[in-house]
Amino acid sequence: MDVTALGVDPRDFSRRLLAHKVAATPMTGWGGDVAARHVRLVFNNEPVERLRLLGDRVRAALDDVS
């Protein structure tokens, strides 16, 4: 997820996501300038029940930014 338009550092946004129970990795140091704008979400082993909550949790973290 590219967080450039949010005007927030990927490390900061990763912390905001974690506060809403979403684990994310800031991609700082992974592939130069393009990667450094992103946070990485991994959800391949998550049950569908938990994935259903993801949208609401990410929106809540986005609300914290604005």
C-alpha positions in Angstrom: 0.0 0.0 0.0 1.5 3.3 -1.1 1.1 5.8 1.7 2.6 8.8 -0.1 -0.7 10.5 -0.7 -1.5 10.3 3.0 1.5 12.5 3.8 2.6 10.0 6.4 5.8 8.0 6.8 5.3 4.2 6.2 6.8 3.5 9.7 4.2 5.8 11.3 1.4 4.4 9.3 2.4 0.8 10.2 2.2 1.8 13.9 -1.3 3.3 13.3 -2.4 0.1 11.6 -1.0 -2.0 14.5 -3.0 0.2 16.9 -6.1 -1.1 15.0 -4.9 -4.7 15.1 -3.5 -4.8 11.5 0.1 -6.0 11.2 2.0 -4.2 8.5 5.7 -3.8 7.6 7.1 -0.5 6.4 9.1 -1.2 3.2 11.8 1.3 4.1 15.1 -0.2 3.0 13.5 -2.7 0.6 14.1 -1.7 -3.0 14.9 2.0 -3.1 12.6 5.0 -3.3 9.6 3.3 -4.7 9.4 0.6 -2.0 10.1 3.1 0.8 6.7 4.7 0.1 4.8 1.4 0.9 3.6 -0.7 3.8 3.3 -4.4 3.3 0.3 -6.4 4.4 0.5 -10.2 4.5 -2.8 -12.0 4.9 -2.4 -15.3 3.1 -2.8 -17.6 6.2 -5.6 -15.6 7.8 -9.1 -17.0 8.2 -11.8 -15.4 6.2 -13.5 -14.3 9.4 -10.5 -12.1 10.3 -10.1 -10.8 6.7 -13.7 -9.5 6.9 -12.5 -7.1 9.6 -9.6 -5.8 7.6 -11.4 -3.0 5.6 -12.9 -1.5 8.8 -9.6 -1.6 10.6 -7.6 0.0 7.7 -10.3 2.7 7.4 -10.0 3.4 11.1 -6.2 3.8 10.8 -6.8 6.1 7.8 -9.2 8.2 9.9 -6.4 8.7 12.4 -4.3 10.3 9.7 -6.8 12.9 8.6 
